[in-house]
Amino acid sequence: MSKTGEAKHAAGPWQVIPEAEKARCDVIQEHTGLRICHTSTIDGHSANEYEANAALIASAPDLLAALRDILPVFDNDGTRV
């Protein structure tokens, strides 16, 4: 976290790049190609599972933006304004 309390991360959008031959998916920053992470199979999990995990991770910047958009709707105690 920064000194202001804001989390720092690679700016979105992030994209999923499936690599079936390696049984994994990379999550990259679209504008730079920077690899954010990769997901892969372990303990016999299916390709659907690692692809779903990569999709969830890739949606993180959009989810954070959505949360920031709705934050002003709530008081500090969580009640709706």
C-alpha positions in Angstrom: 0.0 0.0 0.0 1.0 3.5 -0.6 1.4 6.2 2.1 -2.1 7.4 1.3 -3.6 3.9 2.0 -4.3 3.3 -1.7 -3.4 -0.2 -3.0 -1.1 -0.1 -6.0 -1.6 -2.5 -8.8 -1.1 -2.7 -12.6 -3.8 -0.7 -14.3 -6.5 -2.6 -16.1 -7.8 -3.9 -18.3 -6.3 -7.3 -17.7 -6.8 -10.1 -20.2 -6.7 -13.9 -20.0 -4.4 -15.7 -22.4 -5.2 -19.5 -22.4 -2.2 -21.8 -23.0 -3.8 -25.2 -23.4 -0.5 -26.9 -24.4 1.0 -25.8 -21.0 -2.3 -26.5 -19.1 -2.3 -22.9 -17.8 -3.7 -19.4 -18.4 -1.7 -16.2 -18.2 -3.4 -13.0 -17.0 -1.7 -10.0 -18.6 -2.1 -6.2 -18.6 -3.6 -5.5 -22.0 -1.7 -2.3 -22.8 1.8 -3.5 -21.8 1.7 -7.3 -22.0 3.0 -7.4 -18.4 2.1 -10.8 -16.9 0.1 -10.4 -13.7 0.0 -14.1 -12.9 -0.7 -17.5 -14.3 -3.1 -20.2 -13.2 -2.6 -23.9 -13.9 -3.9 -27.3 -13.0 -2.9 -29.0 -9.8 -4.2 -32.2 -8.2 -6.2 -33.1 -11.3 -8.4 -30.0 -11.5 -9.9 -29.3 -14.9 -9.0 -26.7 -17.5 -12.4 -25.1 -16.8 -11.3 -24.4 -13.2 -8.0 -22.7 -14.0 -9.6 -20.7 -16.8 -12.4 -19.6 -14.4 -9.7 -18.6 -11.8 -7.9 -16.6 -14.4 -11.1 -14.9 -15.5 -11.9 -13.9 -11.9 -8.4 -12.5 -11.4 -8.5 -10.6 -14.7 -11.8 -8.9 -13.5 -10.1 -7.5 -10.4 -9.6 -3.9 -11.8 -13.2 -3.8 -12.9 -14.4 -5.1 -9.6 -12.3 -2.5 -7.7 -13.7 0.3 -9.9 -17.3 -0.9 -9.2 -16.7 -1.0 -5.5 -15.3 2.5 -5.5 -18.3 3.7 -7.5 -20.8 2.4 -4.9 -18.8 3.3 -1.8 -20.3 6.8 -1.6 -23.7 5.3 -1.2 -22.9 3.9 2.2 -22.1 5.5 5.6 -19.0 4.4 7.5 -21.2 1.8 9.4 -22.3 0.2 6.2 -25.8 1.6 6.2 -27.3 3.0 3.0 -27.3 6.8 2.7 
